[in-house]
Amino acid sequence: MEKKVNIRRIAELSDTSASTVSRVLSGKVSGVKISEATKERIIAVCRQLDYQPSIHAARLFSRESGIVGFLPVREMFIEDDNLARSIGGVYSRLHTGGYRCLPVVYDDAFVDSKEYLNLFKRQEIDALLVWGAGDTYSWLDELSATGKPFMLLANRYKDYPSVTCDQKHGVAVMTGHCRERGARRFVYVSLTSGDSSDQRREGFIAATQGCEISIVEGGMHISDGIAAAKAAMSFKPDAIICGNDRLAIGVQKALLELGVRIPEDIMLTGGDNIELGQFCQVPLTTFDQMSGLCAERGVDILLGHLKSNTPLSSEVIAPEFHVRASA
């Protein structure tokens, strides 16, 4: 009876060990040196038998899954434009690097059951990408203490490896642009709490030294901007700087309905460069936090660590600015 074709069978026919076959087929760099002749012999046998390695066999011998988990903060999920761009960057870069992506759902059970550790113990993932880490993500401390590789995207948490945009600078430039055009009274419509929110608020405060300012609590969505517009208008501002484009679009809608001219009466800016901002009644001046590029760089750093054991490190990407009709 013909023997079943598996890694052990390939090893037998190529006169090597199963672990050597696994290392060659995975394509990952390891401390074990394998000669070119041995690699060619293994590949020749695989081609002769039309063999495609089982992912389970690869895990058995290499102790690696070839999969990276992707964990987005659940409150945002796919409707967030920056998250959508990040997902695109993550998937394309992992594919190019020979890895697959496992979407992971964040909820109470994820933390309570220590699923963040169990994913590694079950060899379902080799590393974890965390998008939009919040102030309550203390479970990252345990992940770090156990030596599990992970990378943060969008938000920073403590000094753990991350790739983020300089959002403080993004809002500071928006505010400075309005100052250059004569604004002296500013309202900032803020995001909900978190690292991105803190950075953007800090950028506004730093850029309005010597000006009269007011900070209005906003949120994340267009409806939050509509609700915040009344409080913003009561300050009689020259410019309204919004924490993101969705807030700015909501504020714009409310102002236009009140007969306020933008930018003649009030200048208005946002942040994130979402597509809708280009096509609202008054195209929105904004900045792009380069989510796709941040995701690509985060994956590059993570795969460098997995393949070549290079250290995990952090990077800060510069924003891109778009001056349009609103300011």
BAMARTI-557056 format. One line per field, with one value per atom (N, C-alpha, C): residue number from 0; residue in one letter; atom name; x, y, z. Coordinates in steps of 0.2 Angstrom, whole numbers. Last residue first. Layout:
<pts>
seq <- NUM,...
type <- a,...
atom <- CA,...
X <- X,...
Y <- Y,...
Z <- Z,...
</pts>
This chain:
<pts>
seq <- 326,326,326,325,325,325,324,324,324,323,323,323,322,322,322,321,321,321,320,320,320,319,319,319,318,318,318,317,317,317,316,316,316,315,315,315,314,314,314,313,313,313,312,312,312,311,311,311,310,310,310,309,309,309,308,308,308,307,307,307,306,306,306,305,305,305,304,304,304,303,303,303,302,302,302,301,301,301,300,300,300,299,299,299,298,298,298,297,297,297,296,296,296,295,295,295,294,294,294,293,293,293,292,292,292,291,291,291,290,290,290,289,289,289,288,288,288,287,287,287,286,286,286,285,285,285,284,284,284,283,283,283,282,282,282,281,281,281,280,280,280,279,279,279,278,278,278,277,277,277,276,276,276,275,275,275,274,274,274,273,273,273,272,272,272,271,271,271,270,270,270,269,269,269,268,268,268,267,267,267,266,266,266,265,265,265,264,264,264,263,263,263,262,262,262,261,261,261,260,260,260,259,259,259,258,258,258,257,257,257,256,256,256,255,255,255,254,254,254,253,253,253,252,252,252,251,251,251,250,250,250,249,249,249,248,248,248,247,247,247,246,246,246,245,245,245,244,244,244,243,243,243,242,242,242,241,241,241,240,240,240,239,239,239,238,238,238,237,237,237,236,236,236,235,235,235,234,234,234,233,233,233,232,232,232,231,231,231,230,230,230,229,229,229,228,228,228,227,227,227,226,226,226,225,225,225,224,224,224,223,223,223,222,222,222,221,221,221,220,220,220,219,219,219,218,218,218,217,217,217,216,216,216,215,215,215,214,214,214,213,213,213,212,212,212,211,211,211,210,210,210,209,209,209,208,208,208,207,207,207,206,206,206,205,205,205,204,204,204,203,203,203,202,202,202,201,201,201,200,200,200,199,199,199,198,198,198,197,197,197,196,196,196,195,195,195,194,194,194,193,193,193,192,192,192,191,191,191,190,190,190,189,189,189,188,188,188,187,187,187,186,186,186,185,185,185,184,184,184,183,183,183,182,182,182,181,181,181,180,180,180,179,179,179,178,178,178,177,177,177,176,176,176,175,175,175,174,174,174,173,173,173,172,172,172,171,171,171,170,170,170,169,169,169,168,168,168,167,167,167,166,166,166,165,165,165,164,164,164,163,163,163,162,162,162,161,161,161,160,160,160,159,159,159,158,158,158,157,157,157,156,156,156,155,155,155,154,154,154,153,153,153,152,152,152,151,151,151,150,150,150,149,149,149,148,148,148,147,147,147,146,146,146,145,145,145,144,144,144,143,143,143,142,142,142,141,141,141,140,140,140,139,139,139,138,138,138,137,137,137,136,136,136,135,135,135,134,134,134,133,133,133,132,132,132,131,131,131,130,130,130,129,129,129,128,128,128,127,127,127,126,126,126,125,125,125,124,124,124,123,123,123,122,122,122,121,121,121,120,120,120,119,119,119,118,118,118,117,117,117,116,116,116,115,115,115,114,114,114,113,113,113,112,112,112,111,111,111,110,110,110,109,109,109,108,108,108,107,107,107,106,106,106,105,105,105,104,104,104,103,103,103,102,102,102,101,101,101,100,100,100,99,99,99,98,98,98,97,97,97,96,96,96,95,95,95,94,94,94,93,93,93,92,92,92,91,91,91,90,90,90,89,89,89,88,88,88,87,87,87,86,86,86,85,85,85,84,84,84,83,83,83,82,82,82,81,81,81,80,80,80,79,79,79,78,78,78,77,77,77,76,76,76,75,75,75,74,74,74,73,73,73,72,72,72,71,71,71,70,70,70,69,69,69,68,68,68,67,67,67,66,66,66,65,65,65,64,64,64,63,63,63,62,62,62,61,61,61,60,60,60,59,59,59,58,58,58,57,57,57,56,56,56,55,55,55,54,54,54,53,53,53,52,52,52,51,51,51,50,50,50,49,49,49,48,48,48,47,47,47,46,46,46,45,45,45,44,44,44,43,43,43,42,42,42,41,41,41,40,40,40,39,39,39,38,38,38,37,37,37,36,36,36,35,35,35,34,34,34,33,33,33,32,32,32,31,31,31,30,30,30,29,29,29,28,28,28,27,27,27,26,26,26,25,25,25,24,24,24,23,23,23,22,22,22,21,21,21,20,20,20,19,19,19,18,18,18,17,17,17,16,16,16,15,15,15,14,14,14,13,13,13,12,12,12,11,11,11,10,10,10,9,9,9,8,8,8,7,7,7,6,6,6,5,5,5,4,4,4,3,3,3,2,2,2,1,1,1,0,0,0
type <- a,a,a,s,s,s,a,a,a,r,r,r,v,v,v,h,h,h,f,f,f,e,e,e,p,p,p,a,a,a,i,i,i,v,v,v,e,e,e,s,s,s,s,s,s,l,l,l,p,p,p,t,t,t,n,n,n,s,s,s,k,k,k,l,l,l,h,h,h,g,g,g,l,l,l,l,l,l,i,i,i,d,d,d,v,v,v,g,g,g,r,r,r,e,e,e,a,a,a,c,c,c,l,l,l,g,g,g,s,s,s,m,m,m,q,q,q,d,d,d,f,f,f,t,t,t,t,t,t,l,l,l,p,p,p,v,v,v,q,q,q,c,c,c,f,f,f,q,q,q,g,g,g,l,l,l,e,e,e,i,i,i,n,n,n,d,d,d,g,g,g,g,g,g,t,t,t,l,l,l,m,m,m,i,i,i,d,d,d,e,e,e,p,p,p,i,i,i,r,r,r,v,v,v,g,g,g,l,l,l,e,e,e,l,l,l,l,l,l,a,a,a,k,k,k,q,q,q,v,v,v,g,g,g,i,i,i,a,a,a,l,l,l,r,r,r,d,d,d,n,n,n,g,g,g,c,c,c,i,i,i,i,i,i,a,a,a,d,d,d,p,p,p,k,k,k,f,f,f,s,s,s,m,m,m,a,a,a,a,a,a,k,k,k,a,a,a,a,a,a,a,a,a,i,i,i,g,g,g,d,d,d,s,s,s,i,i,i,h,h,h,m,m,m,g,g,g,g,g,g,e,e,e,v,v,v,i,i,i,s,s,s,i,i,i,e,e,e,c,c,c,g,g,g,q,q,q,t,t,t,a,a,a,a,a,a,i,i,i,f,f,f,g,g,g,e,e,e,r,r,r,r,r,r,q,q,q,d,d,d,s,s,s,s,s,s,d,d,d,g,g,g,s,s,s,t,t,t,l,l,l,s,s,s,v,v,v,y,y,y,v,v,v,f,f,f,r,r,r,r,r,r,a,a,a,g,g,g,r,r,r,e,e,e,r,r,r,c,c,c,h,h,h,g,g,g,t,t,t,m,m,m,v,v,v,a,a,a,v,v,v,g,g,g,h,h,h,k,k,k,q,q,q,d,d,d,c,c,c,t,t,t,v,v,v,s,s,s,p,p,p,y,y,y,d,d,d,k,k,k,y,y,y,r,r,r,n,n,n,a,a,a,l,l,l,l,l,l,m,m,m,f,f,f,p,p,p,k,k,k,g,g,g,t,t,t,a,a,a,s,s,s,l,l,l,e,e,e,d,d,d,l,l,l,w,w,w,s,s,s,y,y,y,t,t,t,d,d,d,g,g,g,a,a,a,g,g,g,w,w,w,v,v,v,l,l,l,l,l,l,a,a,a,d,d,d,i,i,i,e,e,e,q,q,q,r,r,r,k,k,k,f,f,f,l,l,l,n,n,n,l,l,l,y,y,y,e,e,e,k,k,k,s,s,s,d,d,d,v,v,v,f,f,f,a,a,a,d,d,d,d,d,d,y,y,y,v,v,v,v,v,v,p,p,p,l,l,l,c,c,c,r,r,r,y,y,y,g,g,g,g,g,g,t,t,t,h,h,h,l,l,l,r,r,r,s,s,s,y,y,y,v,v,v,g,g,g,g,g,g,i,i,i,s,s,s,r,r,r,a,a,a,l,l,l,n,n,n,d,d,d,d,d,d,e,e,e,i,i,i,f,f,f,m,m,m,e,e,e,r,r,r,v,v,v,p,p,p,l,l,l,f,f,f,g,g,g,v,v,v,i,i,i,g,g,g,s,s,s,e,e,e,r,r,r,s,s,s,f,f,f,l,l,l,r,r,r,a,a,a,a,a,a,h,h,h,i,i,i,s,s,s,p,p,p,q,q,q,y,y,y,d,d,d,l,l,l,q,q,q,r,r,r,c,c,c,v,v,v,a,a,a,i,i,i,i,i,i,r,r,r,e,e,e,k,k,k,t,t,t,a,a,a,e,e,e,s,s,s,i,i,i,k,k,k,v,v,v,g,g,g,s,s,s,v,v,v,k,k,k,g,g,g,s,s,s,l,l,l,v,v,v,r,r,r,s,s,s,v,v,v,t,t,t,s,s,s,a,a,a,s,s,s,t,t,t,d,d,d,s,s,s,l,l,l,e,e,e,a,a,a,i,i,i,r,r,r,r,r,r,i,i,i,n,n,n,v,v,v,k,k,k,k,k,k,e,e,e,m,m,m
atom <- N,CA,C,N,CA,C,N,CA,C,N,CA,C,N,CA,C,N,CA,C,N,CA,C,N,CA,C,N,CA,C,N,CA,C,N,CA,C,N,CA,C,N,CA,C,N,CA,C,N,CA,C,N,CA,C,N,CA,C,N,CA,C,N,CA,C,N,CA,C,N,CA,C,N,CA,C,N,CA,C,N,CA,C,N,CA,C,N,CA,C,N,CA,C,N,CA,C,N,CA,C,N,CA,C,N,CA,C,N,CA,C,N,CA,C,N,CA,C,N,CA,C,N,CA,C,N,CA,C,N,CA,C,N,CA,C,N,CA,C,N,CA,C,N,CA,C,N,CA,C,N,CA,C,N,CA,C,N,CA,C,N,CA,C,N,CA,C,N,CA,C,N,CA,C,N,CA,C,N,CA,C,N,CA,C,N,CA,C,N,CA,C,N,CA,C,N,CA,C,N,CA,C,N,CA,C,N,CA,C,N,CA,C,N,CA,C,N,CA,C,N,CA,C,N,CA,C,N,CA,C,N,CA,C,N,CA,C,N,CA,C,N,CA,C,N,CA,C,N,CA,C,N,CA,C,N,CA,C,N,CA,C,N,CA,C,N,CA,C,N,CA,C,N,CA,C,N,CA,C,N,CA,C,N,CA,C,N,CA,C,N,CA,C,N,CA,C,N,CA,C,N,CA,C,N,CA,C,N,CA,C,N,CA,C,N,CA,C,N,CA,C,N,CA,C,N,CA,C,N,CA,C,N,CA,C,N,CA,C,N,CA,C,N,CA,C,N,CA,C,N,CA,C,N,CA,C,N,CA,C,N,CA,C,N,CA,C,N,CA,C,N,CA,C,N,CA,C,N,CA,C,N,CA,C,N,CA,C,N,CA,C,N,CA,C,N,CA,C,N,CA,C,N,CA,C,N,CA,C,N,CA,C,N,CA,C,N,CA,C,N,CA,C,N,CA,C,N,CA,C,N,CA,C,N,CA,C,N,CA,C,N,CA,C,N,CA,C,N,CA,C,N,CA,C,N,CA,C,N,CA,C,N,CA,C,N,CA,C,N,CA,C,N,CA,C,N,CA,C,N,CA,C,N,CA,C,N,CA,C,N,CA,C,N,CA,C,N,CA,C,N,CA,C,N,CA,C,N,CA,C,N,CA,C,N,CA,C,N,CA,C,N,CA,C,N,CA,C,N,CA,C,N,CA,C,N,CA,C,N,CA,C,N,CA,C,N,CA,C,N,CA,C,N,CA,C,N,CA,C,N,CA,C,N,CA,C,N,CA,C,N,CA,C,N,CA,C,N,CA,C,N,CA,C,N,CA,C,N,CA,C,N,CA,C,N,CA,C,N,CA,C,N,CA,C,N,CA,C,N,CA,C,N,CA,C,N,CA,C,N,CA,C,N,CA,C,N,CA,C,N,CA,C,N,CA,C,N,CA,C,N,CA,C,N,CA,C,N,CA,C,N,CA,C,N,CA,C,N,CA,C,N,CA,C,N,CA,C,N,CA,C,N,CA,C,N,CA,C,N,CA,C,N,CA,C,N,CA,C,N,CA,C,N,CA,C,N,CA,C,N,CA,C,N,CA,C,N,CA,C,N,CA,C,N,CA,C,N,CA,C,N,CA,C,N,CA,C,N,CA,C,N,CA,C,N,CA,C,N,CA,C,N,CA,C,N,CA,C,N,CA,C,N,CA,C,N,CA,C,N,CA,C,N,CA,C,N,CA,C,N,CA,C,N,CA,C,N,CA,C,N,CA,C,N,CA,C,N,CA,C,N,CA,C,N,CA,C,N,CA,C,N,CA,C,N,CA,C,N,CA,C,N,CA,C,N,CA,C,N,CA,C,N,CA,C,N,CA,C,N,CA,C,N,CA,C,N,CA,C,N,CA,C,N,CA,C,N,CA,C,N,CA,C,N,CA,C,N,CA,C,N,CA,C,N,CA,C,N,CA,C,N,CA,C,N,CA,C,N,CA,C,N,CA,C,N,CA,C,N,CA,C,N,CA,C,N,CA,C,N,CA,C,N,CA,C,N,CA,C,N,CA,C,N,CA,C,N,CA,C,N,CA,C,N,CA,C,N,CA,C,N,CA,C,N,CA,C,N,CA,C,N,CA,C,N,CA,C,N,CA,C,N,CA,C,N,CA,C,N,CA,C,N,CA,C,N,CA,C,N,CA,C,N,CA,C,N,CA,C,N,CA,C,N,CA,C,N,CA,C,N,CA,C,N,CA,C,N,CA,C,N,CA,C,N,CA,C,N,CA,C,N,CA,C,N,CA,C,N,CA,C,N,CA,C,N,CA,C,N,CA,C,N,CA,C,N,CA,C,N,CA,C,N,CA,C,N,CA,C,N,CA,C,N,CA,C,N,CA,C,N,CA,C,N,CA,C,N,CA,C,N,CA,C,N,CA,C,N,CA,C,N,CA,C,N,CA,C,N,CA,C,N,CA,C,N,CA,C,N,CA,C,N,CA,C,N,CA,C,N,CA,C,N,CA,C,N,CA,C,N,CA,C,N,CA,C,N,CA,C,N,CA,C,N,CA,C,N,CA,C,N,CA,C
X <- -58,-53,-47,-66,-69,-64,-60,-63,-66,-44,-49,-53,-29,-32,-37,-23,-27,-31,-7,-12,-16,-2,-3,-9,9,2,3,23,20,13,23,23,20,34,29,29,38,39,33,46,41,43,51,52,46,58,51,53,73,69,63,73,75,71,71,72,75,67,74,76,53,58,65,48,46,51,54,55,54,48,56,58,35,38,45,35,33,35,39,42,41,28,35,40,17,18,25,20,19,20,19,26,25,6,11,18,0,-2,4,4,6,5,-2,5,8,-16,-13,-6,-16,-17,-15,-13,-9,-10,-21,-16,-13,-23,-23,-18,-33,-26,-28,-42,-41,-34,-56,-49,-47,-70,-67,-59,-81,-76,-71,-97,-91,-85,-105,-107,-101,-94,-99,-100,-83,-89,-95,-72,-71,-77,-78,-76,-74,-79,-85,-83,-67,-69,-75,-57,-62,-65,-46,-47,-51,-43,-43,-44,-51,-45,-47,-56,-57,-51,-61,-57,-58,-68,-69,-64,-71,-67,-68,-85,-82,-78,-88,-90,-86,-81,-81,-83,-80,-76,-77,-97,-90,-86,-109,-105,-98,-124,-117,-113,-137,-136,-128,-140,-141,-140,-136,-144,-145,-123,-126,-133,-121,-119,-123,-125,-128,-127,-115,-122,-126,-103,-105,-112,-104,-104,-106,-104,-110,-110,-91,-96,-103,-83,-83,-89,-86,-88,-88,-79,-86,-89,-66,-70,-77,-61,-61,-66,-61,-56,-56,-61,-64,-60,-61,-57,-60,-68,-70,-65,-65,-63,-65,-70,-68,-66,-85,-78,-76,-95,-94,-86,-99,-93,-91,-110,-111,-105,-105,-108,-108,-103,-98,-100,-116,-112,-106,-121,-124,-120,-113,-113,-115,-115,-110,-110,-124,-126,-121,-116,-123,-124,-107,-105,-111,-114,-111,-109,-118,-123,-120,-105,-108,-114,-95,-100,-102,-88,-85,-89,-88,-89,-85,-87,-90,-92,-86,-85,-90,-76,-83,-83,-66,-67,-73,-61,-66,-66,-50,-52,-57,-40,-46,-49,-22,-29,-34,-10,-12,-18,-9,-6,-8,-14,-18,-16,-6,-6,-10,-8,-1,-1,-22,-20,-13,-21,-25,-22,-12,-10,-14,-20,-14,-11,-31,-32,-26,-23,-26,-28,-19,-14,-17,-32,-27,-22,-37,-40,-36,-27,-28,-32,-29,-23,-24,-45,-40,-34,-62,-56,-51,-69,-70,-63,-64,-66,-67,-70,-66,-69,-69,-74,-70,-63,-61,-67,-64,-67,-64,-55,-56,-60,-51,-56,-57,-43,-41,-45,-39,-43,-40,-31,-34,-38,-24,-30,-34,-16,-13,-18,-25,-22,-19,-28,-33,-30,-15,-18,-23,-15,-10,-13,-24,-26,-21,-18,-25,-26,-6,-6,-13,-12,-8,-8,-17,-21,-18,-4,-9,-14,3,5,0,-5,-4,-2,-2,-9,-9,8,9,3,3,4,5,12,6,8,16,17,11,24,19,21,29,30,24,25,25,26,25,30,31,7,14,19,1,-1,6,-6,0,-3,-16,-15,-9,-12,-17,-16,-6,-7,-12,6,1,0,11,12,6,19,13,15,25,26,19,26,23,23,32,37,33,25,26,30,25,28,30,16,23,27,4,6,14,3,4,7,1,6,8,-11,-5,1,-21,-19,-13,-24,-19,-17,-32,-29,-23,-38,-40,-37,-36,-33,-34,-35,-38,-34,-28,-28,-31,-30,-34,-34,-26,-28,-32,-13,-19,-20,-7,-8,-14,2,-4,-3,9,10,3,6,13,14,-9,-6,2,-12,-16,-13,-6,-3,-7,-12,-15,-11,-5,-4,-7,-10,-3,-2,-23,-22,-14,-21,-23,-22,-18,-13,-15,-31,-25,-19,-39,-39,-33,-43,-36,-35,-56,-53,-46,-57,-58,-55,-54,-50,-51,-64,-57,-52,-76,-73,-66,-78,-76,-73,-69,-75,-73,-64,-62,-69,-60,-65,-63,-48,-50,-55,-43,-47,-49,-28,-34,-37,-19,-22,-28,-4,-11,-13,12,8,0,20,19,15,22,27,26,10,17,22,1,1,7,4,5,5,1,8,9,-13,-8,-1,-18,-19,-14,-14,-12,-12,-20,-13,-10,-33,-31,-23,-34,-35,-32,-32,-27,-28,-44,-37,-32,-53,-53,-47,-49,-48,-48,-52,-45,-44,-66,-62,-55,-76,-71,-67,-84,-86,-81,-78,-76,-79,-74,-75,-75,-76,-76,-77,-78,-82,-82,-67,-74,-79,-52,-56,-63,-45,-47,-52,-32,-38,-39,-26,-28,-34,-13,-20,-20,-5,-4,-11,2,-4,-2,11,11,5,13,7,7,26,24,17,33,30,28,37,40,38,29,36,40,16,18,26,13,13,17,14,19,19,3,10,15,-7,-6,1,-6,-4,-3,2,-3,-1,10,11,4,8,6,6,16,14,13,19,14,11,30,24,18,39,38,31,39,37,35,45,38,35,58,53,46,63,62,57,64,59,58,74,67,62,85,82,75,86,84,82,90,84,82,102,97,90,110,109,103,111,107,105,109,113,108,104,102,106,107,109,107,96,98,100,90,97,100,80,81,88,68,74,75,55,57,64,50,53,56,43,40,43,51,44,41,62,63,56,56,59,60,51,46,50,63,58,53,68,72,67,59,60,63,61,55,55,77,73,66,82,82,78,80,85,87,69,74,80,60,62,68,59,61,64,53,59,63,41,45,52,35,37,42,34,38,40,24,31,36,16,16,23,7,12,11,6,3,9,12,13,9,3,7,6,4,0,4
Y <- 380,384,387,373,375,379,369,376,378,362,363,369,355,361,362,341,343,349,333,338,340,318,322,327,315,315,319,304,310,310,290,292,299,283,288,291,266,272,277,255,259,264,237,244,248,221,225,232,216,218,222,201,208,211,188,189,197,185,186,188,182,179,179,190,183,179,203,199,192,205,205,202,205,200,199,218,212,205,227,226,220,225,224,223,229,222,220,242,238,231,247,247,243,245,241,241,253,246,242,266,264,256,266,265,263,266,261,260,278,272,266,292,288,281,303,300,293,318,310,307,332,329,321,345,340,337,354,355,350,348,349,349,357,352,353,360,364,359,348,354,359,334,337,344,328,329,332,326,329,331,318,325,329,305,310,317,299,301,306,307,302,304,313,313,307,315,308,308,329,325,318,346,340,336,364,358,352,379,373,368,397,392,385,407,402,397,416,417,413,410,417,419,396,399,406,396,393,393,405,404,401,400,402,401,396,402,404,385,391,397,375,376,382,377,379,379,371,378,381,358,362,369,353,353,358,355,359,359,346,353,357,334,336,343,336,336,337,335,341,342,322,328,334,316,315,320,320,322,321,324,320,323,335,330,325,352,346,340,368,363,356,383,377,371,400,394,388,411,412,405,408,407,410,410,415,414,401,405,410,396,400,404,386,393,398,375,378,385,372,374,378,368,374,376,357,363,369,345,349,356,338,340,345,337,341,343,328,335,339,317,320,327,313,315,319,309,315,317,303,302,309,303,300,301,317,310,307,331,329,321,345,337,335,359,356,348,371,364,361,387,383,376,401,395,392,414,413,406,413,414,412,410,417,418,394,399,406,385,391,395,374,378,384,366,369,374,363,367,370,354,360,365,344,348,354,339,342,346,333,339,342,323,328,334,315,318,324,311,315,318,303,309,314,293,297,304,287,290,295,292,287,291,298,297,291,305,302,300,322,315,312,339,333,327,353,348,342,369,362,357,385,380,373,401,394,390,416,413,406,420,421,418,419,416,418,422,427,425,413,416,421,408,412,415,401,407,411,390,395,401,384,386,391,380,385,388,369,375,381,360,363,369,358,361,364,352,358,362,340,345,352,334,335,340,333,338,339,323,330,335,313,316,323,305,311,315,288,294,300,273,277,284,257,262,266,251,253,257,242,243,245,251,245,246,260,260,254,263,263,264,262,260,259,271,269,267,267,270,267,262,268,271,247,251,256,237,241,246,220,227,231,206,210,217,190,196,199,186,185,191,186,186,185,188,181,180,202,198,191,205,207,203,200,197,199,207,200,197,220,219,211,218,219,218,220,213,213,233,231,224,242,236,234,254,248,242,263,264,258,253,258,258,252,250,255,251,255,254,235,241,245,224,226,234,208,216,218,195,199,206,179,186,189,167,168,174,157,163,163,145,148,154,138,139,141,138,133,134,149,142,136,160,158,150,160,160,157,161,155,154,175,170,163,180,183,179,174,172,174,175,175,173,176,169,169,190,186,179,194,196,191,188,188,190,192,185,184,205,203,196,206,207,205,206,209,210,194,198,200,193,191,196,187,192,189,181,179,184,180,185,181,172,174,178,176,175,176,180,173,171,194,191,183,197,197,194,195,191,191,205,199,194,216,215,208,215,215,213,215,210,209,228,222,216,237,237,231,234,233,233,238,231,230,252,248,240,256,257,252,253,249,250,261,254,250,273,272,265,272,273,271,261,267,267,250,256,262,239,240,247,244,239,242,252,255,250,244,249,252,234,232,238,236,238,237,222,229,230,211,213,220,198,205,207,186,189,196,178,184,186,162,166,172,152,156,161,144,143,147,134,140,139,122,126,133,114,121,125,102,102,109,106,101,101,116,118,113,108,113,116,100,97,102,110,106,103,114,119,115,102,104,109,106,104,106,98,104,103,89,89,97,82,87,88,74,71,76,82,76,73,93,94,87,87,90,91,83,78,81,96,92,86,101,104,100,93,93,96,97,90,89,110,108,101,109,112,110,102,99,102,112,105,102,122,123,116,117,118,119,126,120,122,129,130,124,136,129,130,147,146,140,152,149,149,160,160,157,151,155,154,142,148,153,131,137,143,121,123,129,121,123,125,116,123,125,104,109,116,97,98,104,97,100,102,89,96,100,77,80,87,75,75,78,67,72,71,60,58,64,62,67,65,52,52,57,56,49,49,68,68,61,65,69,69,58,54,58,68,62,58,76,79,73,65,70,72,53,59,64,36,43,48,23,27,34,11,17,21,-6,0,6
Z <- 29,33,29,20,26,31,8,8,15,12,8,9,14,15,10,22,16,18,27,28,21,36,29,29,50,46,39,52,51,47,63,56,56,74,74,67,81,76,76,91,90,84,90,91,89,93,92,94,86,92,89,75,77,82,72,79,80,59,60,68,60,55,57,70,70,65,68,74,74,55,56,62,58,55,55,65,69,65,56,62,65,46,44,51,54,52,50,55,61,59,42,46,52,39,35,39,48,49,45,44,50,51,31,31,38,35,31,31,42,46,42,42,38,41,46,51,48,38,37,42,42,41,41,34,39,38,28,29,35,18,25,25,8,8,14,12,12,13,10,6,6,7,11,8,1,-3,1,9,3,-1,20,21,14,15,16,16,17,10,11,30,28,21,38,30,28,51,48,41,57,57,55,53,56,57,55,53,56,50,53,51,54,50,54,52,56,52,41,48,53,30,31,38,26,32,34,31,32,26,39,33,35,46,47,41,46,42,43,53,56,52,44,45,49,45,39,40,58,57,51,57,61,60,47,46,50,55,48,47,65,67,60,57,61,63,52,47,51,64,60,55,68,72,68,57,58,63,58,53,54,75,69,64,84,85,79,76,79,79,80,78,81,74,78,75,75,72,77,82,75,71,92,90,83,103,97,94,112,113,108,106,112,114,97,95,100,106,102,100,109,114,111,96,100,105,92,89,93,98,101,98,90,97,100,78,78,85,84,81,81,86,92,90,73,78,84,69,66,70,83,77,75,95,89,82,105,105,99,114,108,108,125,124,118,121,121,120,127,125,126,121,125,122,122,120,124,116,120,117,115,112,117,121,120,116,112,118,116,104,105,111,102,97,98,114,113,107,113,118,117,101,101,106,106,100,100,116,118,112,109,113,115,102,98,103,113,108,105,118,122,118,107,110,114,107,101,103,120,118,112,127,124,122,127,130,126,112,118,121,106,105,112,107,108,107,99,100,101,104,102,104,98,101,99,99,96,101,93,98,95,82,89,95,65,71,78,54,58,64,47,44,48,57,51,47,64,67,62,55,57,60,56,50,51,69,67,60,69,73,71,60,59,62,68,62,59,79,80,74,74,76,77,71,66,68,82,77,72,88,92,86,80,80,83,72,77,76,72,69,74,77,77,73,82,76,76,96,93,87,111,104,100,126,122,115,136,131,127,137,141,135,122,129,132,108,112,119,93,100,103,80,81,88,86,80,83,94,95,88,94,91,92,102,100,98,108,104,102,125,119,114,137,132,125,149,147,140,150,155,153,139,139,144,144,138,137,156,157,150,150,154,155,143,139,144,153,151,147,153,158,156,145,143,147,148,153,150,138,145,150,123,128,134,107,114,118,92,96,104,89,86,91,90,94,91,84,82,86,90,90,88,84,87,86,81,82,86,85,82,84,90,84,81,100,94,88,112,107,100,117,120,115,110,109,112,115,108,106,129,126,119,131,132,128,127,124,125,135,129,125,149,147,140,152,151,149,153,159,158,140,146,151,133,130,136,139,140,137,136,143,143,119,124,131,103,110,114,92,95,102,79,85,88,63,67,74,58,61,65,43,48,51,37,37,43,29,35,33,19,19,26,16,21,22,9,6,10,19,13,10,28,30,24,19,21,24,17,12,14,31,27,21,35,39,34,26,27,30,29,22,22,42,40,33,41,45,43,34,31,34,45,38,34,55,56,49,49,50,51,48,42,43,56,57,51,55,52,53,61,54,51,78,72,65,90,83,78,101,100,93,100,98,97,94,99,97,85,85,91,83,88,88,74,73,78,74,76,75,61,66,68,57,58,63,58,52,52,69,65,59,76,73,69,78,84,82,69,69,75,70,70,71,71,76,76,62,69,73,50,51,59,52,53,54,51,57,58,38,43,50,27,31,36,11,18,22,-4,0,7,-17,-10,-7,-28,-28,-21,-29,-26,-26,-35,-38,-35,-26,-32,-36,-15,-14,-21,-20,-18,-17,-22,-28,-26,-9,-14,-20,-4,-1,-6,-12,-12,-9,-9,-16,-16,5,3,-4,3,7,5,-4,-7,-4,5,-1,-4,22,16,10,36,31,25,53,46,42,65,62,55,69,71,68,55,61,63,45,47,54,35,41,43,26,24,29,28,31,29,22,19,22,31,24,21,43,42,35,39,41,41,36,31,33,49,43,38,55,58,52,49,48,50,41,47,46,26,31,37,13,18,23,6,5,9,10,3,2,24,22,15,23,26,24,17,13,16,27,21,17,37,38,32,30,32,33,19,24,25,10,9,15,15,15,14,4,10,9,-4,-5,2,0,0,0
</pts>
